[in-house]
Amino acid sequence: MTGSNSDALRRAQCAAATRLMVMENLLDYSGHVSVRAPGRDAFYIQPAMQPRTDVTPDSMLLVGFDGKVIEGNERPPVEIAIHIGIYKARPDVQAVVHSHMELAIWFTMMEGVQLMPMRARAIRWRSGIPMDDDPSHIKTPEQGAKLARALGPHHAVLMRAHGSTLVAESLPALLVDAVHFDENARAQMQVLQAGRTPLPLTDAELEQIDRHEMREFHCEKLWKYYVGKGVKSGAVPGEWELDA
């Protein structure tokens, strides 16, 4: 499922992932999900003015790495430089989400506090969660390239007083990562609010978790769960083809 190269499937999964992230309060009126178009220097992303709750496979724009719309008649989001910069720098990345999770923003506004792996699924960010120090909209190629450099080889980057960007190998995996990123940030914040010192997972504990990790199985399981939840709630149309 996660490795399909079908353009139609990627458009459908991108629309569904967007709606499901809204359903789970991971996206709101802003932020955007994209997916790399197979075999070309381009990606699918929603139009700028379309509500995230209304995104459909047919409304997806195909945008080139030069920022020009290849397919579609709408204007893309103003921060497409985020996606372009990352896709250019990271050939391994297939899907990107930029959001404004409040918890992620809070961790860019506290002196001496770093977001750390607290829960088991935070093994995904074992290599670290860097921060880009630009708090403004990422609109220019130079800003996008700088953000990609801040991300480096990692799977998440915080954006000072702005939000976060996550990357993954597929849209199902991206949705799962967004869920777990929020869970992990929430766990650390709850410890801090309790007046206690956070006790992040140690290197030895992360090694133990990694030995038993089944990422592909886990991502497929949770994707089916959230798609089913979305269909039952009406957030995602049941007729969309979302599995390869």
Summary of the structure (lengths in Angstrom):
residues: 244
radius of gyration: 17.2
end to end distance: 4.8
largest distance: 52.4
contacts: 787
relative contact order: 0.17
helix: 43%
strand: 14%
